[in-house]
Amino acid sequence: MIYFKHLNNQYLVTAIALVLISGIGFLDYITGYEISFSIFYLIPISLLALYRGSKKPVIIFTAIFSATIWWVSEILSNNTYSNLLISFWNAFVGLMLFMTVGMLLLIVKHKQIALVRSNQILTELNKEISAKKNEIETINQSLISEKDKSEKLLINILPTVIIEKLKNHQGLIANNYDQCTVMFTDFKDFSILTEQLSTVELITELNYCFSTFDDIILKHGLEKIKTIGDSYMCVGGIPIPKEKHSVDVILSALEIVDFLQEYKERRIKMNKKFIDYAQLYQSDILWRAQCF
């Protein structure tokens, strides 16, 4: 497709093409019949056919005009024919040639226009697809993040083995254990301490202590059961039975006491209130989980 920046008028472009055809006809006339100029008539026809505003009637008219000019130049150049009908036949052949070339180029132009429009549509669709893809990826990332949060919450509540069973859609989960060791800690004079510390500071200190407890019992293979206020409960020997579960619990308790002693000394140096030592108990247990 040809686009002339300063020629947006179809009539003007057609007029220019007709003038070019007339000029070619004049050159055809002055050079005589011995030199053929027929192929040069295709130049303005082709330019006009590829012009973005040209339509079929314009191409047909231009082809007829070109064939007529060619015929007139042949007659005026004193070209002798054995029969006058031969000149008309030659003009008709030229007309078919001009019209065929013009129509083919017109079809090519329309195909090109359709292709450009298709590419524009595909570009817009690709943009929409990319936007949807980004939106889906964002949603997937949010789902993954929420799933991770849910799993972390479950890990804080339930043993890993039980979580796997729940993921496999097991309805009722009940396991019996011959023996296990439970450690229950309770901070000394905690209710008094709540009156002396701000809510933010109290929660911060509890979170610090319980997070350290988590690291300690995890190192010794214990399972955290729950925390209630200032109470912390964990167990050894379940859900995976172990022969030395009592030893693991005692080692964890001693390490917790050491941590709290260090924590107490550090808080005293900072002239701040502190959470004092914990008490320890031992018991057998039947653990049960219900999946709703």
HELIX and SHEET records of a PDB file:
HELIX    1   1 GLN A   10  THR A   31  1                                  22    
HELIX    2   2 SER A   38  TYR A   41  5                                   4    
HELIX    3   3 LEU A   42  LEU A   50  1                                   9    
HELIX    4   4 LYS A   56  LEU A   76  1                                  21    
HELIX    5   5 LEU A   84  ILE A  157  1                                  74    
HELIX    6   6 THR A  160  LYS A  167  1                                   8    
HELIX    7   7 PHE A  190  GLN A  196  1                                   7    
HELIX    8   8 THR A  199  LYS A  219  1                                  21    
HELIX    9   9 HIS A  245  LYS A  269  1                                  25    
SHEET    1   A 2 LEU A 172  ASN A 175  0                                        
SHEET    2   A 2 TRP A 287  GLN A 290 -1                                        
SHEET    1   B 3 THR A 181  ASP A 186  0                                        
SHEET    2   B 3 SER A 231  GLY A 236 -1                                        
SHEET    3   B 3 GLU A 223  ILE A 228 -1                                        
END                                                                             
